[in-house]
Amino acid sequence: MKRHFLPSLITTETWEGYTFANMEIRIKECTDVYGAVLWPSAMVLCHFLDTHREEYNLTDKNVIELGAGTGLVTIVSSLLGAKVTSTDLPDILGNLRYNISRNTRGCCRHEPQVRELTWGKELEERFPRASCHFDYIFAADVVYAHPYLNELMDTFLHLCHDDTEILWAMRFRLDPENRFVDRFRKHFHLEELYDLPSLCIKLYRARRKRPSALACSETAA
């Protein structure tokens, strides 16, 4: 029998640690990809979910997260018992899957699903309204000065049924954010839950307007 010397490899990994849902969560960011960085709005939404467990009992609820990024909101929602579909652009999914698997494997009632979603594209093919029904849509920092706000609105409208509730954390930076909120109000009943002026972040709760209410608002406008 011959002996072989195998050198050990010592590597370091940079990660950020958070505590939500009674668990330590380790998040790896990819600084070379804009969407794979953790933004404060995600932490605001996670804090809300973690501290409002009775009001928002996520056990066995169907949840979809838009623009999941590093996956923190998906991870926390899964640890709180939800069936989560985590979505983002193709170049984000590798790091997203890594963070979700690392923090949820063997710890959740339901294994989170990671799916590609480009806002406004192939919505019915990827998420047919007849079969895809979500109790909640979660979104954190999906609105900023990007050219896809129309597509984002189309995505909200497609995924949202009459009884779907949206929890949306948003950091206000420039005028496009304000204009998007005004447009959003035309289609959704919008309620402000948190206002954090020091971070320029607001947390909203929303439900889609019924056709009769939508017609009345358009007449009033």
TORVOTI-83061 format. One record per atom (N, C-alpha, C): residue in three letters; x, y, z. Coordinates in Angstrom, 2 decimals. Example, Ala and Ser with C-alpha at 12.3 -4.5 7.8 and 13.67 -1.06 7.14 Angstrom:
! residues 2
<Ala,<13.19,-5.69,7.80>> <Ala,<12.30,-4.50,7.80>> <Ala,<13.20,-3.30,7.80>> <Ser,<12.85,-2.25,7.08>> <Ser,<13.67,-1.06,7.14>> <Ser,<12.90,0.03,7.87>> 
! end
This chain:
! residues 221
<Met,<0.85,-1.20,0.00>> <Met,<0.00,0.00,0.00>> <Met,<0.88,1.24,0.00>> <Lys,<0.62,2.12,-0.92>> <Lys,<1.39,3.35,-1.02>> <Lys,<0.67,4.48,-0.29>> <Arg,<1.49,5.30,0.28>> <Arg,<0.95,6.48,0.95>> <Arg,<0.98,7.67,0.00>> <His,<-0.05,8.46,0.07>> <His,<-0.14,9.67,-0.75>> <His,<-0.34,10.86,0.17>> <Phe,<0.38,11.91,-0.12>> <Phe,<0.22,13.15,0.65>> <Phe,<-0.73,14.06,-0.10>> <Leu,<-1.82,14.41,0.54>> <Leu,<-2.80,15.32,-0.05>> <Leu,<-2.81,16.61,0.76>> <Pro,<-2.32,17.69,0.20>> <Pro,<-2.29,18.95,0.96>> <Pro,<-3.69,19.46,1.24>> <Ser,<-3.89,19.97,2.43>> <Ser,<-5.20,20.55,2.77>> <Ser,<-5.30,21.95,2.20>> <Leu,<-6.49,22.30,1.79>> <Leu,<-6.74,23.62,1.24>> <Leu,<-7.48,24.45,2.27>> <Ile,<-6.89,25.56,2.64>> <Ile,<-7.52,26.45,3.60>> <Ile,<-8.10,27.63,2.82>> <Thr,<-9.39,27.76,2.85>> <Thr,<-10.05,28.85,2.13>> <Thr,<-10.86,29.69,3.09>> <Thr,<-11.09,30.90,2.71>> <Thr,<-11.92,31.79,3.51>> <Thr,<-13.09,32.24,2.66>> <Glu,<-14.21,32.47,3.31>> <Glu,<-15.41,32.94,2.63>> <Glu,<-15.97,34.12,3.38>> <Thr,<-16.30,35.15,2.66>> <Thr,<-16.89,36.34,3.27>> <Thr,<-18.40,36.18,3.31>> <Trp,<-18.97,36.37,4.47>> <Trp,<-20.42,36.27,4.61>> <Trp,<-20.89,37.23,5.68>> <Glu,<-22.18,37.54,5.63>> <Glu,<-22.82,38.40,6.63>> <Glu,<-23.76,37.55,7.45>> <Gly,<-23.75,37.77,8.76>> <Gly,<-24.59,36.98,9.65>> <Gly,<-25.78,37.76,10.16>> <Tyr,<-26.93,37.10,10.21>> <Tyr,<-28.17,37.71,10.69>> <Tyr,<-28.90,36.70,11.55>> <Thr,<-29.75,37.18,12.44>> <Thr,<-30.56,36.29,13.26>> <Thr,<-32.02,36.63,13.05>> <Phe,<-32.74,35.71,12.44>> <Phe,<-34.18,35.81,12.24>> <Phe,<-34.77,34.43,12.45>> <Ala,<-36.04,34.40,12.84>> <Ala,<-36.75,33.13,13.04>> <Ala,<-35.97,32.19,13.96>> <Asn,<-35.31,32.76,14.96>> <Asn,<-34.55,32.01,15.96>> <Asn,<-33.39,31.22,15.35>> <Met,<-32.91,31.66,14.21>> <Met,<-31.82,30.97,13.53>> <Met,<-30.74,31.98,13.14>> <Glu,<-29.49,31.51,13.16>> <Glu,<-28.42,32.33,12.60>> <Glu,<-28.36,32.06,11.10>> <Ile,<-28.42,33.12,10.33>> <Ile,<-28.45,33.01,8.87>> <Ile,<-27.18,33.64,8.31>> <Arg,<-26.50,32.89,7.44>> <Arg,<-25.28,33.38,6.82>> <Arg,<-25.54,33.65,5.34>> <Ile,<-25.26,34.87,4.94>> <Ile,<-25.55,35.31,3.58>> <Ile,<-24.25,35.67,2.86>> <Lys,<-24.07,35.06,1.71>> <Lys,<-22.93,35.40,0.84>> <Lys,<-23.40,36.33,-0.26>> <Glu,<-22.69,37.44,-0.42>> <Glu,<-23.00,38.39,-1.46>> <Glu,<-22.05,38.21,-2.64>> <Cys,<-22.48,38.65,-3.81>> <Cys,<-21.62,38.71,-4.99>> <Cys,<-21.54,40.17,-5.41>> <Thr,<-20.49,40.82,-5.04>> <Thr,<-20.39,42.26,-5.28>> <Thr,<-20.25,42.62,-6.75>> <Asp,<-19.91,41.63,-7.58>> <Asp,<-19.80,41.92,-9.01>> <Asp,<-21.14,41.82,-9.73>> <Val,<-22.20,41.43,-9.03>> <Val,<-23.53,41.36,-9.60>> <Val,<-24.45,42.23,-8.75>> <Tyr,<-25.02,43.26,-9.36>> <Tyr,<-25.78,44.26,-8.62>> <Tyr,<-26.93,43.65,-7.84>> <Gly,<-27.61,42.67,-8.45>> <Gly,<-28.77,42.09,-7.79>> <Gly,<-28.46,41.10,-6.71>> <Ala,<-27.18,40.73,-6.54>> <Ala,<-26.81,39.73,-5.53>> <Ala,<-26.19,40.37,-4.30>> <Val,<-26.58,41.60,-4.02>> <Val,<-26.13,42.32,-2.84>> <Val,<-27.34,42.51,-1.93>> <Leu,<-27.12,42.37,-0.63>> <Leu,<-28.22,42.50,0.32>> <Leu,<-28.47,43.97,0.63>> <Trp,<-29.69,44.41,0.40>> <Trp,<-30.06,45.80,0.65>> <Trp,<-30.89,45.90,1.92>> <Pro,<-30.86,47.07,2.59>> <Pro,<-31.54,47.21,3.89>> <Pro,<-33.04,46.91,3.85>> <Ser,<-33.69,47.14,2.72>> <Ser,<-35.13,46.88,2.65>> <Ser,<-35.46,45.42,2.96>> <Ala,<-34.57,44.51,2.54>> <Ala,<-34.80,43.09,2.82>> <Ala,<-34.79,42.83,4.32>> <Met,<-33.88,43.48,5.04>> <Met,<-33.83,43.29,6.49>> <Met,<-35.06,43.87,7.17>> <Val,<-35.57,44.98,6.66>> <Val,<-36.79,45.57,7.20>> <Val,<-37.96,44.60,7.04>> <Leu,<-38.10,44.02,5.86>> <Leu,<-39.19,43.07,5.62>> <Leu,<-39.03,41.83,6.49>> <Cys,<-37.81,41.33,6.62>> <Cys,<-37.57,40.14,7.47>> <Cys,<-37.90,40.44,8.93>> <His,<-37.51,41.61,9.40>> <His,<-37.83,41.99,10.79>> <His,<-39.33,42.03,11.00>> <Phe,<-40.05,42.57,10.03>> <Phe,<-41.51,42.63,10.16>> <Phe,<-42.11,41.22,10.23>> <Leu,<-41.69,40.35,9.33>> <Leu,<-42.22,38.98,9.33>> <Leu,<-41.90,38.25,10.62>> <Asp,<-40.70,38.48,11.13>> <Asp,<-40.25,37.77,12.34>> <Asp,<-40.98,38.27,13.58>> <Thr,<-41.36,39.54,13.61>> <Thr,<-41.98,40.12,14.80>> <Thr,<-43.51,40.20,14.70>> <His,<-44.07,39.72,13.60>> <His,<-45.53,39.71,13.43>> <His,<-45.99,38.29,13.05>> <Arg,<-45.47,37.31,13.74>> <Arg,<-45.77,35.93,13.38>> <Arg,<-47.23,35.55,13.61>> <Glu,<-47.87,36.14,14.62>> <Glu,<-49.26,35.80,14.88>> <Glu,<-50.18,36.43,13.83>> <Glu,<-49.90,37.68,13.48>> <Glu,<-50.71,38.36,12.48>> <Glu,<-50.47,37.77,11.09>> <Tyr,<-49.22,37.41,10.83>> <Tyr,<-48.84,36.83,9.53>> <Tyr,<-48.28,35.44,9.77>> <Asn,<-49.19,34.50,9.97>> <Asn,<-48.79,33.11,10.17>> <Asn,<-48.51,32.50,8.80>> <Leu,<-47.23,32.30,8.48>> <Leu,<-46.85,31.85,7.15>> <Leu,<-46.86,30.33,6.99>> <Thr,<-47.21,29.61,8.02>> <Thr,<-47.19,28.15,7.94>> <Thr,<-48.06,27.65,6.80>> <Asp,<-47.44,26.94,5.86>> <Asp,<-48.11,26.32,4.71>> <Asp,<-48.70,27.33,3.73>> <Lys,<-48.36,28.60,3.87>> <Lys,<-48.83,29.60,2.91>> <Lys,<-47.95,29.59,1.66>> <Asn,<-48.57,29.82,0.51>> <Asn,<-47.84,29.91,-0.75>> <Asn,<-47.33,31.34,-0.94>> <Val,<-46.02,31.47,-1.06>> <Val,<-45.36,32.77,-1.14>> <Val,<-44.47,32.79,-2.38>> <Ile,<-44.46,33.92,-3.07>> <Ile,<-43.49,34.13,-4.14>> <Ile,<-42.73,35.42,-3.82>> <Glu,<-41.41,35.37,-3.95>> <Glu,<-40.61,36.57,-3.77>> <Glu,<-40.09,37.04,-5.12>> <Leu,<-40.28,38.31,-5.38>> <Leu,<-39.77,38.92,-6.60>> <Leu,<-38.42,39.56,-6.32>> <Gly,<-37.48,39.40,-7.25>> <Gly,<-36.16,40.00,-7.07>> <Gly,<-35.50,39.54,-5.79>> <Ala,<-35.40,38.23,-5.61>> <Ala,<-34.96,37.67,-4.32>> <Ala,<-33.52,38.02,-3.98>> <Gly,<-32.67,38.28,-4.96>> <Gly,<-31.30,38.71,-4.68>> <Gly,<-30.49,37.67,-3.95>> <Thr,<-30.07,37.97,-2.73>> <Thr,<-29.28,37.04,-1.93>> <Thr,<-30.13,35.98,-1.24>> <Gly,<-31.46,36.18,-1.21>> <Gly,<-32.35,35.15,-0.68>> <Gly,<-32.74,35.30,0.77>> <Leu,<-32.38,36.40,1.43>> <Leu,<-32.67,36.51,2.86>> <Leu,<-34.16,36.43,3.15>> <Val,<-34.98,37.15,2.40>> <Val,<-36.43,37.13,2.66>> <Val,<-36.99,35.73,2.40>> <Thr,<-36.54,35.08,1.35>> <Thr,<-36.96,33.71,1.08>> <Thr,<-36.59,32.78,2.22>> <Ile,<-35.37,32.91,2.72>> <Ile,<-34.89,32.05,3.81>> <Ile,<-35.74,32.24,5.05>> <Val,<-35.95,33.49,5.45>> <Val,<-36.72,33.76,6.66>> <Val,<-38.16,33.27,6.49>> <Ser,<-38.76,33.51,5.34>> <Ser,<-40.14,33.06,5.10>> <Ser,<-40.22,31.53,5.18>> <Ser,<-39.22,30.85,4.63>> <Ser,<-39.20,29.39,4.67>> <Ser,<-39.03,28.88,6.08>> <Leu,<-38.16,29.50,6.85>> <Leu,<-37.97,29.10,8.25>> <Leu,<-39.23,29.32,9.08>> <Leu,<-40.06,30.26,8.64>> <Leu,<-41.33,30.52,9.33>> <Leu,<-42.46,29.63,8.82>> <Gly,<-42.14,28.68,7.92>> <Gly,<-43.11,27.66,7.55>> <Gly,<-43.76,27.80,6.19>> <Ala,<-43.38,28.83,5.41>> <Ala,<-44.04,29.06,4.13>> <Ala,<-43.52,28.15,3.03>> <Lys,<-44.35,27.95,1.99>> <Lys,<-43.92,27.31,0.75>> <Lys,<-43.50,28.43,-0.19>> <Val,<-42.20,28.61,-0.37>> <Val,<-41.69,29.79,-1.04>> <Val,<-41.16,29.46,-2.43>> <Thr,<-41.57,30.27,-3.40>> <Thr,<-40.96,30.27,-4.72>> <Thr,<-40.12,31.54,-4.82>> <Ser,<-38.82,31.36,-4.96>> <Ser,<-37.87,32.47,-4.96>> <Ser,<-37.45,32.75,-6.40>> <Thr,<-37.60,33.99,-6.85>> <Thr,<-37.37,34.30,-8.26>> <Thr,<-36.38,35.45,-8.44>> <Asp,<-35.65,35.36,-9.55>> <Asp,<-34.77,36.45,-9.94>> <Asp,<-34.25,36.17,-11.35>> <Leu,<-33.35,37.02,-11.82>> <Leu,<-32.77,36.90,-13.16>> <Leu,<-31.76,35.75,-13.20>> <Pro,<-31.47,35.23,-14.39>> <Pro,<-30.60,34.05,-14.50>> <Pro,<-29.25,34.20,-13.85>> <Asp,<-28.60,35.38,-13.97>> <Asp,<-27.25,35.51,-13.43>> <Asp,<-27.22,35.64,-11.91>> <Ile,<-28.39,35.71,-11.29>> <Ile,<-28.49,35.80,-9.83>> <Ile,<-28.70,34.43,-9.20>> <Leu,<-29.21,33.49,-9.97>> <Leu,<-29.74,32.25,-9.39>> <Leu,<-28.70,31.38,-8.72>> <Gly,<-27.45,31.37,-9.21>> <Gly,<-26.43,30.51,-8.61>> <Gly,<-26.17,30.87,-7.16>> <Asn,<-25.90,32.13,-6.90>> <Asn,<-25.65,32.58,-5.52>> <Asn,<-26.92,32.47,-4.68>> <Leu,<-28.08,32.73,-5.30>> <Leu,<-29.35,32.61,-4.59>> <Leu,<-29.58,31.18,-4.11>> <Arg,<-29.38,30.22,-5.00>> <Arg,<-29.55,28.81,-4.61>> <Arg,<-28.58,28.43,-3.49>> <Tyr,<-27.35,28.91,-3.59>> <Tyr,<-26.34,28.58,-2.58>> <Tyr,<-26.79,29.07,-1.20>> <Asn,<-27.19,30.32,-1.11>> <Asn,<-27.59,30.87,0.18>> <Asn,<-28.82,30.17,0.74>> <Ile,<-29.79,29.90,-0.13>> <Ile,<-31.02,29.25,0.34>> <Ile,<-30.73,27.84,0.83>> <Ser,<-29.98,27.07,0.05>> <Ser,<-29.66,25.70,0.46>> <Ser,<-28.86,25.68,1.75>> <Arg,<-27.91,26.56,1.86>> <Arg,<-27.04,26.60,3.03>> <Arg,<-27.81,26.87,4.31>> <Asn,<-28.87,27.68,4.22>> <Asn,<-29.56,28.12,5.42>> <Asn,<-30.90,27.44,5.67>> <Thr,<-31.38,26.64,4.74>> <Thr,<-32.70,26.02,4.94>> <Thr,<-32.67,24.50,4.91>> <Arg,<-31.60,23.91,4.44>> <Arg,<-31.58,22.45,4.29>> <Arg,<-31.83,21.76,5.63>> <Gly,<-32.88,20.95,5.68>> <Gly,<-33.21,20.22,6.89>> <Gly,<-33.84,21.04,7.99>> <Cys,<-34.16,22.31,7.69>> <Cys,<-34.69,23.20,8.74>> <Cys,<-36.11,23.67,8.48>> <Cys,<-36.67,23.33,7.32>> <Cys,<-37.95,23.91,6.91>> <Cys,<-39.01,22.84,6.66>> <Arg,<-40.26,23.24,6.83>> <Arg,<-41.38,22.35,6.50>> <Arg,<-41.43,22.09,5.00>> <His,<-41.06,23.12,4.22>> <His,<-41.15,23.03,2.77>> <His,<-39.84,23.52,2.16>> <Glu,<-39.29,22.76,1.25>> <Glu,<-38.05,23.17,0.59>> <Glu,<-38.34,24.32,-0.37>> <Pro,<-37.64,25.44,-0.24>> <Pro,<-37.88,26.56,-1.15>> <Pro,<-37.52,26.20,-2.59>> <Gln,<-38.30,26.75,-3.52>> <Gln,<-38.06,26.54,-4.94>> <Gln,<-37.46,27.81,-5.54>> <Val,<-36.43,27.65,-6.35>> <Val,<-35.79,28.79,-7.02>> <Val,<-36.13,28.72,-8.50>> <Arg,<-36.68,29.81,-9.02>> <Arg,<-37.09,29.82,-10.43>> <Arg,<-36.68,31.14,-11.09>> <Glu,<-36.35,31.02,-12.34>> <Glu,<-36.01,32.21,-13.13>> <Glu,<-37.27,33.00,-13.44>> <Leu,<-37.19,34.31,-13.29>> <Leu,<-38.30,35.18,-13.66>> <Leu,<-37.74,36.51,-14.14>> <Thr,<-37.98,36.79,-15.41>> <Thr,<-37.69,38.11,-15.95>> <Thr,<-39.01,38.86,-16.00>> <Trp,<-39.10,39.97,-15.30>> <Trp,<-40.37,40.68,-15.16>> <Trp,<-40.99,40.96,-16.52>> <Gly,<-42.27,40.66,-16.61>> <Gly,<-43.03,40.98,-17.80>> <Gly,<-42.91,39.99,-18.94>> <Lys,<-42.07,38.97,-18.81>> <Lys,<-41.83,38.04,-19.91>> <Lys,<-42.33,36.64,-19.56>> <Glu,<-43.07,36.05,-20.48>> <Glu,<-43.54,34.67,-20.37>> <Glu,<-44.23,34.40,-19.03>> <Leu,<-44.99,35.36,-18.57>> <Leu,<-45.62,35.22,-17.25>> <Leu,<-46.64,34.09,-17.23>> <Glu,<-47.49,34.04,-18.23>> <Glu,<-48.52,32.99,-18.25>> <Glu,<-47.91,31.62,-18.48>> <Glu,<-46.85,31.56,-19.29>> <Glu,<-46.18,30.28,-19.54>> <Glu,<-45.50,29.76,-18.28>> <Arg,<-44.83,30.64,-17.55>> <Arg,<-44.08,30.21,-16.36>> <Arg,<-44.96,30.12,-15.12>> <Phe,<-45.95,31.00,-15.01>> <Phe,<-46.81,31.04,-13.82>> <Phe,<-48.26,31.19,-14.26>> <Pro,<-48.87,30.11,-14.77>> <Pro,<-50.26,30.20,-15.24>> <Pro,<-51.20,30.63,-14.11>> <Arg,<-52.06,31.58,-14.39>> <Arg,<-52.95,32.09,-13.34>> <Arg,<-53.92,31.03,-12.85>> <Ala,<-54.27,30.09,-13.72>> <Ala,<-55.23,29.06,-13.33>> <Ala,<-54.67,28.11,-12.28>> <Ser,<-53.36,27.92,-12.28>> <Ser,<-52.77,26.93,-11.37>> <Ser,<-51.81,27.53,-10.35>> <Cys,<-51.36,28.73,-10.56>> <Cys,<-50.42,29.37,-9.64>> <Cys,<-51.16,30.41,-8.80>> <His,<-51.41,30.06,-7.57>> <His,<-52.13,30.96,-6.67>> <His,<-51.27,31.20,-5.44>> <Phe,<-50.92,32.44,-5.22>> <Phe,<-50.04,32.79,-4.11>> <Phe,<-50.81,33.56,-3.05>> <Asp,<-50.60,33.17,-1.79>> <Asp,<-51.20,33.90,-0.68>> <Asp,<-50.51,35.23,-0.48>> <Tyr,<-49.19,35.24,-0.68>> <Tyr,<-48.41,36.45,-0.48>> <Tyr,<-47.41,36.64,-1.62>> <Ile,<-47.19,37.90,-1.97>> <Ile,<-46.07,38.31,-2.81>> <Ile,<-45.18,39.18,-1.96>> <Phe,<-43.91,38.81,-1.84>> <Phe,<-42.95,39.61,-1.09>> <Phe,<-41.98,40.27,-2.07>> <Ala,<-41.65,41.51,-1.79>> <Ala,<-40.71,42.25,-2.64>> <Ala,<-39.95,43.24,-1.78>> <Ala,<-38.63,43.26,-1.93>> <Ala,<-37.79,44.19,-1.17>> <Ala,<-36.83,44.88,-2.13>> <Asp,<-36.96,46.19,-2.20>> <Asp,<-36.07,47.02,-3.01>> <Asp,<-36.07,46.62,-4.49>> <Val,<-37.26,46.37,-5.02>> <Val,<-37.36,46.03,-6.44>> <Val,<-37.61,47.28,-7.30>> <Val,<-37.91,48.39,-6.65>> <Val,<-38.19,49.62,-7.38>> <Val,<-37.04,50.60,-7.18>> <Tyr,<-36.37,50.90,-8.25>> <Tyr,<-35.33,51.93,-8.25>> <Tyr,<-35.21,52.42,-9.68>> <Ala,<-34.20,53.18,-10.00>> <Ala,<-34.11,53.81,-11.32>> <Ala,<-33.64,52.83,-12.38>> <His,<-34.45,51.79,-12.62>> <His,<-34.16,50.85,-13.70>> <His,<-35.25,50.99,-14.76>> <Pro,<-34.99,50.52,-15.97>> <Pro,<-35.93,50.75,-17.07>> <Pro,<-37.06,49.72,-17.18>> <Tyr,<-37.30,48.95,-16.12>> <Tyr,<-38.25,47.85,-16.22>> <Tyr,<-39.42,48.01,-15.25>> <Leu,<-39.78,49.24,-14.94>> <Leu,<-40.87,49.46,-13.99>> <Leu,<-42.22,49.06,-14.59>> <Asn,<-42.41,49.25,-15.88>> <Asn,<-43.66,48.80,-16.52>> <Asn,<-43.78,47.28,-16.44>> <Glu,<-42.67,46.59,-16.69>> <Glu,<-42.66,45.13,-16.62>> <Glu,<-42.89,44.63,-15.20>> <Leu,<-42.35,45.36,-14.23>> <Leu,<-42.59,45.00,-12.83>> <Leu,<-44.07,45.13,-12.49>> <Met,<-44.70,46.20,-12.95>> <Met,<-46.13,46.38,-12.70>> <Met,<-46.93,45.25,-13.34>> <Asp,<-46.58,44.89,-14.57>> <Asp,<-47.27,43.77,-15.24>> <Asp,<-47.13,42.48,-14.44>> <Thr,<-45.96,42.29,-13.83>> <Thr,<-45.70,41.07,-13.06>> <Thr,<-46.54,41.05,-11.78>> <Phe,<-46.60,42.17,-11.09>> <Phe,<-47.47,42.27,-9.90>> <Phe,<-48.91,41.94,-10.28>> <Leu,<-49.39,42.53,-11.35>> <Leu,<-50.78,42.34,-11.75>> <Leu,<-51.07,40.89,-12.13>> <His,<-50.12,40.26,-12.81>> <His,<-50.34,38.87,-13.24>> <His,<-50.37,37.91,-12.06>> <Leu,<-49.47,38.09,-11.11>> <Leu,<-49.33,37.14,-10.02>> <Leu,<-50.35,37.34,-8.91>> <Cys,<-50.98,38.50,-8.88>> <Cys,<-51.84,38.86,-7.76>> <Cys,<-53.30,38.50,-8.05>> <His,<-53.88,37.62,-7.23>> <His,<-55.30,37.33,-7.28>> <His,<-56.03,38.24,-6.28>> <Asp,<-57.36,38.12,-6.25>> <Asp,<-58.13,39.01,-5.38>> <Asp,<-57.75,38.89,-3.91>> <Asp,<-57.37,37.68,-3.48>> <Asp,<-57.06,37.46,-2.06>> <Asp,<-55.55,37.42,-1.80>> <Thr,<-54.74,37.75,-2.77>> <Thr,<-53.29,37.79,-2.58>> <Thr,<-52.90,39.08,-1.87>> <Glu,<-52.01,38.97,-0.91>> <Glu,<-51.53,40.14,-0.19>> <Glu,<-50.06,40.39,-0.54>> <Ile,<-49.75,41.63,-0.81>> <Ile,<-48.39,42.02,-1.15>> <Ile,<-47.75,42.71,0.06>> <Leu,<-46.55,42.29,0.42>> <Leu,<-45.72,43.01,1.39>> <Leu,<-44.50,43.49,0.63>> <Trp,<-44.32,44.79,0.61>> <Trp,<-43.35,45.42,-0.28>> <Trp,<-42.56,46.47,0.50>> <Ala,<-41.26,46.22,0.66>> <Ala,<-40.37,47.17,1.34>> <Ala,<-39.60,47.94,0.27>> <Met,<-39.55,49.27,0.42>> <Met,<-39.02,50.09,-0.65>> <Met,<-38.20,51.24,-0.09>> <Arg,<-37.04,51.43,-0.69>> <Arg,<-36.20,52.57,-0.34>> <Arg,<-36.37,53.66,-1.38>> <Phe,<-36.71,54.84,-0.92>> <Phe,<-36.94,55.96,-1.82>> <Phe,<-35.63,56.69,-2.09>> <Arg,<-35.30,56.82,-3.38>> <Arg,<-34.06,57.47,-3.78>> <Arg,<-34.31,58.64,-4.72>> <Leu,<-35.07,58.39,-5.80>> <Leu,<-35.27,59.37,-6.85>> <Leu,<-36.76,59.45,-7.20>> <Asp,<-37.11,60.36,-8.09>> <Asp,<-38.50,60.56,-8.46>> <Asp,<-39.18,59.31,-9.03>> <Pro,<-38.47,58.44,-9.79>> <Pro,<-39.18,57.26,-10.32>> <Pro,<-39.86,56.42,-9.26>> <Glu,<-39.29,56.37,-8.05>> <Glu,<-39.92,55.61,-6.98>> <Glu,<-41.28,56.21,-6.62>> <Asn,<-41.32,57.54,-6.49>> <Asn,<-42.57,58.21,-6.14>> <Asn,<-43.62,58.02,-7.24>> <Arg,<-43.21,58.13,-8.48>> <Arg,<-44.16,57.97,-9.59>> <Arg,<-44.68,56.54,-9.66>> <Phe,<-43.82,55.57,-9.36>> <Phe,<-44.28,54.18,-9.39>> <Phe,<-45.32,53.93,-8.30>> <Val,<-45.13,54.50,-7.13>> <Val,<-46.11,54.33,-6.06>> <Val,<-47.45,54.91,-6.49>> <Asp,<-47.44,56.07,-7.13>> <Asp,<-48.68,56.68,-7.61>> <Asp,<-49.38,55.77,-8.63>> <Arg,<-48.61,55.18,-9.54>> <Arg,<-49.18,54.25,-10.52>> <Arg,<-49.71,52.99,-9.84>> <Phe,<-48.96,52.53,-8.85>> <Phe,<-49.34,51.31,-8.14>> <Phe,<-50.70,51.49,-7.47>> <Arg,<-50.94,52.68,-6.92>> <Arg,<-52.20,52.94,-6.22>> <Arg,<-53.41,52.86,-7.14>> <Lys,<-53.22,53.02,-8.43>> <Lys,<-54.34,52.92,-9.36>> <Lys,<-54.88,51.50,-9.46>> <His,<-54.03,50.53,-9.19>> <His,<-54.41,49.13,-9.32>> <His,<-54.55,48.40,-7.99>> <Phe,<-53.97,48.96,-6.92>> <Phe,<-53.92,48.25,-5.64>> <Phe,<-54.33,49.18,-4.50>> <His,<-55.00,48.59,-3.51>> <His,<-55.21,49.29,-2.24>> <His,<-53.88,49.22,-1.48>> <Leu,<-53.33,50.37,-1.15>> <Leu,<-51.99,50.43,-0.56>> <Leu,<-52.06,51.02,0.84>> <Glu,<-51.44,50.31,1.79>> <Glu,<-51.40,50.75,3.18>> <Glu,<-49.96,50.79,3.66>> <Glu,<-49.59,51.89,4.30>> <Glu,<-48.23,52.03,4.81>> <Glu,<-48.14,51.42,6.21>> <Leu,<-47.25,50.45,6.38>> <Leu,<-47.07,49.78,7.67>> <Leu,<-45.92,50.36,8.47>> <Tyr,<-44.82,50.65,7.82>> <Tyr,<-43.64,51.22,8.46>> <Tyr,<-43.17,52.43,7.68>> <Asp,<-42.64,53.40,8.38>> <Asp,<-41.93,54.51,7.75>> <Asp,<-40.66,54.73,8.55>> <Leu,<-39.51,54.49,7.89>> <Leu,<-38.21,54.62,8.55>> <Leu,<-37.45,55.75,7.86>> <Pro,<-37.66,56.99,8.29>> <Pro,<-37.05,58.13,7.60>> <Pro,<-35.53,58.09,7.57>> <Ser,<-34.91,57.53,8.62>> <Ser,<-33.44,57.51,8.66>> <Ser,<-32.87,56.64,7.55>> <Leu,<-33.64,55.64,7.11>> <Leu,<-33.20,54.76,6.03>> <Leu,<-33.88,55.07,4.70>> <Cys,<-34.82,56.03,4.73>> <Cys,<-35.63,56.34,3.54>> <Cys,<-36.38,55.11,3.04>> <Ile,<-36.82,54.26,3.97>> <Ile,<-37.51,53.01,3.61>> <Ile,<-38.93,53.04,4.16>> <Lys,<-39.86,52.57,3.34>> <Lys,<-41.24,52.36,3.77>> <Lys,<-41.63,50.91,3.48>> <Leu,<-42.47,50.38,4.35>> <Leu,<-43.01,49.03,4.16>> <Leu,<-44.51,49.16,3.89>> <Tyr,<-44.95,48.57,2.78>> <Tyr,<-46.34,48.65,2.38>> <Tyr,<-47.01,47.28,2.41>> <Arg,<-48.33,47.34,2.61>> <Arg,<-49.18,46.17,2.42>> <Arg,<-50.18,46.55,1.33>> <Ala,<-50.44,45.62,0.40>> <Ala,<-51.31,45.95,-0.72>> <Ala,<-52.18,44.77,-1.11>> <Arg,<-53.36,45.08,-1.64>> <Arg,<-54.25,44.10,-2.26>> <Arg,<-54.77,44.69,-3.57>> <Arg,<-54.99,43.83,-4.53>> <Arg,<-55.46,44.29,-5.83>> <Arg,<-56.89,44.80,-5.74>> <Lys,<-57.15,45.91,-6.42>> <Lys,<-58.50,46.46,-6.45>> <Lys,<-59.40,45.59,-7.31>> <Arg,<-60.64,45.44,-6.86>> <Arg,<-61.62,44.73,-7.67>> <Arg,<-62.04,45.60,-8.84>> <Pro,<-62.53,44.99,-9.91>> <Pro,<-62.87,45.78,-11.11>> <Pro,<-63.79,46.96,-10.84>> <Ser,<-64.78,46.78,-9.94>> <Ser,<-65.70,47.88,-9.64>> <Ser,<-64.99,49.05,-8.98>> <Ala,<-64.08,48.73,-8.02>> <Ala,<-63.32,49.78,-7.35>> <Ala,<-62.37,50.47,-8.31>> <Leu,<-61.80,49.68,-9.22>> <Leu,<-60.87,50.24,-10.20>> <Leu,<-61.61,51.20,-11.13>> <Ala,<-62.84,50.84,-11.54>> <Ala,<-63.61,51.70,-12.42>> <Ala,<-63.97,53.01,-11.73>> <Cys,<-64.30,52.93,-10.43>> <Cys,<-64.64,54.13,-9.69>> <Cys,<-63.46,55.08,-9.57>> <Ser,<-62.27,54.50,-9.29>> <Ser,<-61.08,55.33,-9.15>> <Ser,<-60.72,56.00,-10.47>> <Glu,<-60.91,55.29,-11.59>> <Glu,<-60.62,55.88,-12.89>> <Glu,<-61.60,56.98,-13.23>> <Thr,<-62.87,56.80,-12.82>> <Thr,<-63.87,57.85,-13.05>> <Thr,<-63.55,59.09,-12.25>> <Ala,<-63.11,58.87,-10.99>> <Ala,<-62.77,60.01,-10.13>> <Ala,<-61.56,60.77,-10.67>> <Ala,<-60.59,60.00,-11.23>> <Ala,<-59.40,60.64,-11.79>> <Ala,<-59.76,61.49,-13.02>> 
! end
